Amino acid sequence: MSELDMTVAITGMNTRPDNPGPGLAVARCLREATGFRGRIIGLGYDALEPGFYLPQYCDAAYLLPYPSSGDQALLDQLQHIQQQENIDVLLPCLDAELPGMVRLLPALQQMGLKTFLPDAQQLRLRNKDRLPELADMAGIASPEITPITQAGFFYDCQEKGWSYPLVVKGIFYGAHVVHSADEGAEAFRKIAAEWGFPVLVQAYVTGEEYNLTAVGDGRGNLLGPVMMKKMAITDKGKAWAGISIDEPALLEASESLARAIHWRGPLEVEVMRDHQGHYQLIEINPRFPAWIYLSAGVGRNLPFTLLQLAVGETPDAFAPVKSGRLFIRYALETIISLEDFETMVMRGGQSLSPSISNKDGAG
């Protein structure tokens, strides 16, 4: 196994219980990887992101401007952070930031930041409104989906062949199951206010949800796939508990997709298995899922694999996946001083040490 002694920056340090980001789980995987001996810099968008105050996973933490601030604002802050930390590899973990990161790739390379990301065309292909096209590539079905720009859709949609319940989605994040026109209109307004247009409406599929995460090598191969069945979810549909599984049909569909578009970087494939045993593609995410720590738990540390690819190394051989391994999420309170929080708010970043926070209480 290779030994990597370098500084890695990871975004998505949010760990909200109802809708956690992947960043802290990615950092946890790297920290526990046998071959990693470097520093981890946590990046995020809100001073209340808990990952900013966990020195067992991050050596320093910095705020980034929201993607809506534009590429130049992001580039300016990354240049500032690079001057402070001399980062070797940047691992973005959130959908909304990826288009900007991809556009900035030449500038990031000039700064000395290595990445392993999909290109702009691949990102466009996996947009939620192109799900049927991707399902065709994977050789599986997908629920009907349509973009909308007005809440009035929900009051006459049944006349157009749609039936409740429906799933209302944002172009990047957010999914609400609605059972009436009023619920649909309310979900539409919330998602449009947060993520803009179009808002997507998807037919509701019942059944059991199965997820796959892996890393595409950019040449059509899917590396280290790990599959999971959700056993408990939050009210936002996020996995609170899950179990590692072996689903050949899901693996075959995901490999077909990777071959078709030569996916480069991490991804998550979400499918629903209906009561007849048929799969329908629900979503493809261009990053690791929040449950990515399960990959380390079953013997395939995918964030470390991604790091190896980013620095041009051949990934270590993958051990057989250990099926029947469960993860169960839980919440902890992190105790920090007001001074540490104020430093993050006022300065936009700080170094972490065990004195900042290492007192957790179960909740």
JONOR-V995066 format. One record per residue. N is the residue number from 1. RES is the residue in one letter. OMEGA is omega as a letter, one per 20 degrees, with the letter a starting at -180 (* if undefined). BURIAL is 1 if it has 24 or more other C-alpha atoms within 12 Angstrom, else 0. D_FIRST is the distance of its C-alpha to the first C-alpha in whole Angstrom. Layout:
N RES OMEGA BURIAL D_FIRST
N RES OMEGA BURIAL D_FIRST
This chain:
1 M a 0 0
2 S r 0 4
3 E a 0 7
4 L r 1 10
5 D a 0 13
6 M r 1 16
7 T a 1 18
8 V r 1 18
9 A a 1 22
10 I r 1 22
11 T r 1 26
12 G a 1 27
13 M r 1 28
14 N r 1 31
15 T r 1 30
16 R a 1 34
17 P a 1 34
18 D a 0 36
19 N a 1 34
20 P r 1 31
21 G a 1 28
22 P a 1 25
23 G a 1 24
24 L r 1 24
25 A r 1 21
26 V r 1 19
27 A r 1 19
28 R r 1 19
29 C a 1 15
30 L a 1 14
31 R a 1 15
32 E r 1 14
33 A a 1 10
34 T a 0 8
35 G a 0 6
36 F a 1 10
37 R a 0 12
38 G r 1 15
39 R r 1 19
40 I r 1 20
41 I r 1 23
42 G r 1 25
43 L r 1 28
44 G a 1 31
45 Y a 1 34
46 D a 1 36
47 A r 1 36
48 L r 1 36
49 E a 1 33
50 P a 1 32
51 G r 1 28
52 F a 1 30
53 Y a 1 30
54 L a 1 27
55 P r 1 26
56 Q r 1 23
57 Y a 1 22
58 C r 1 23
59 D r 1 24
60 A a 1 27
61 A a 1 28
62 Y r 1 31
63 L r 1 33
64 L r 1 33
65 P r 1 37
66 Y a 1 37
67 P r 0 37
68 S r 0 40
69 S r 0 41
70 G a 0 40
71 D a 1 37
72 Q r 0 38
73 A r 0 38
74 L a 1 35
75 L r 1 34
76 D a 0 36
77 Q r 1 34
78 L r 1 31
79 Q r 1 32
80 H a 0 33
81 I r 1 30
82 Q r 1 28
83 Q a 0 31
84 Q a 0 30
85 E a 1 26
86 N a 1 25
87 I r 1 22
88 D a 1 20
89 V r 1 19
90 L r 1 21
91 L r 1 21
92 P a 1 24
93 C a 1 25
94 L a 1 28
95 D a 1 30
96 A a 1 33
97 E a 1 32
98 L r 1 30
99 P r 1 33
100 G r 1 33
101 M a 1 30
102 V r 1 30
103 R a 0 33
104 L a 1 32
105 L r 1 29
106 P r 0 30
107 A r 0 31
108 L r 1 28
109 Q r 1 26
110 Q r 0 29
111 M a 1 28
112 G a 0 25
113 L r 1 23
114 K r 1 20
115 T r 1 21
116 F a 1 20
117 L r 1 23
118 P r 1 26
119 D a 1 29
120 A a 0 32
121 Q r 0 33
122 Q r 1 31
123 L r 1 31
124 R a 1 35
125 L a 1 34
126 R r 1 33
127 N a 1 36
128 K a 1 37
129 D r 1 41
130 R a 1 39
131 L r 1 38
132 P r 1 40
133 E r 1 39
134 L r 1 35
135 A r 1 36
136 D r 0 38
137 M a 1 35
138 A r 1 33
139 G r 1 36
140 I a 1 37
141 A r 1 40
142 S r 1 40
143 P r 1 42
144 E a 1 45
145 I r 1 44
146 T r 1 47
147 P r 1 47
148 I r 1 50
149 T a 0 51
150 Q a 1 54
151 A a 1 54
152 G r 0 57
153 F a 1 55
154 F a 1 55
155 Y r 0 59
156 D a 0 59
157 C a 1 56
158 Q r 0 57
159 E a 0 60
160 K r 0 57
161 G r 0 56
162 W r 1 53
163 S r 1 53
164 Y j 1 52
165 P r 0 50
166 L r 1 48
167 V r 1 44
168 V a 1 45
169 K r 1 42
170 G a 1 41
171 I r 1 39
172 F a 1 36
173 Y r 1 36
174 G r 1 39
175 A a 1 40
176 H r 1 43
177 V a 1 45
178 V a 1 49
179 H a 0 52
180 S r 1 55
181 A a 1 56
182 D r 0 56
183 E r 1 52
184 G r 1 51
185 A r 1 53
186 E r 0 52
187 A r 1 48
188 F a 1 49
189 R r 1 50
190 K a 0 47
191 I r 1 45
192 A a 1 47
193 A a 0 47
194 E a 0 43
195 W r 1 42
196 G a 1 45
197 F i 1 46
198 P r 1 46
199 V a 1 45
200 L r 1 44
201 V a 1 46
202 Q r 1 44
203 A a 1 46
204 Y r 1 45
205 V r 1 43
206 T r 0 43
207 G a 0 40
208 E a 1 37
209 E r 1 34
210 Y r 1 31
211 N r 1 28
212 L r 1 25
213 T a 1 22
214 A r 1 19
215 V r 1 18
216 G a 1 20
217 D r 1 19
218 G r 1 22
219 R r 0 23
220 G a 0 24
221 N r 1 21
222 L a 1 20
223 L r 1 16
224 G a 1 15
225 P r 1 19
226 V a 1 20
227 M a 1 24
228 M r 1 26
229 K r 1 30
230 K r 1 32
231 M r 1 34
232 A a 0 35
233 I r 0 36
234 T r 0 37
235 D r 0 40
236 K r 0 39
237 G a 0 37
238 K a 1 33
239 A r 1 31
240 W r 1 32
241 A r 1 31
242 G a 1 29
243 I r 1 27
244 S a 1 24
245 I r 1 26
246 D a 1 26
247 E a 1 28
248 P a 0 28
249 A r 1 31
250 L r 1 29
251 L a 1 26
252 E r 1 28
253 A a 1 30
254 S r 1 27
255 E r 1 26
256 S r 1 29
257 L r 1 29
258 A r 1 26
259 R a 1 27
260 A a 1 31
261 I r 1 30
262 H a 1 26
263 W a 1 25
264 R r 1 22
265 G a 1 21
266 P r 1 21
267 L r 1 24
268 E r 1 25
269 V a 1 28
270 E r 1 31
271 V r 1 33
272 M r 1 36
273 R a 1 37
274 D a 0 41
275 H r 0 43
276 Q r 0 43
277 G r 0 40
278 H r 0 39
279 Y r 1 37
280 Q r 1 38
281 L a 1 35
282 I a 1 36
283 E r 1 34
284 I a 1 30
285 N a 1 29
286 P a 1 27
287 R r 1 24
288 F r 1 22
289 P r 1 25
290 A a 1 26
291 W a 1 24
292 I r 1 21
293 Y r 1 20
294 L r 1 20
295 S r 1 17
296 A a 1 15
297 G r 1 18
298 V r 1 17
299 G r 1 14
300 R a 1 13
301 N a 1 12
302 L r 1 14
303 P r 1 14
304 F r 1 11
305 T r 1 11
306 L r 1 14
307 L r 1 13
308 Q r 1 10
309 L a 1 14
310 A a 1 16
311 V r 1 14
312 G r 0 14
313 E r 0 11
314 T a 0 10
315 P r 1 9
316 D r 1 6
317 A a 0 9
318 F r 1 11
319 A r 0 13
320 P a 0 16
321 V r 1 18
322 K r 0 20
323 S r 1 23
324 G r 0 26
325 R a 1 24
326 L r 1 26
327 F r 1 26
328 I a 0 29
329 R r 1 30
330 Y a 0 32
331 A r 0 33
332 L r 0 33
333 E r 0 35
334 T a 1 34
335 I r 0 37
336 I r 1 37
337 S r 0 40
338 L a 0 42
339 E r 0 41
340 D r 1 38
341 F a 1 39
342 E r 0 41
343 T r 1 39
344 M a 1 37
345 V a 0 40
346 M a 0 41
347 R r 0 39
348 G r 1 36
349 G r 1 33
350 Q r 1 32
351 S a 1 30
352 L r 1 29
353 S a 0 29
354 P a 0 29
355 S a 0 33
356 I a 1 33
357 S r 1 32
358 N a 0 31
359 K a 0 34
360 D r 0 33
361 G a 0 36
362 A r 0 36
363 G * 0 38
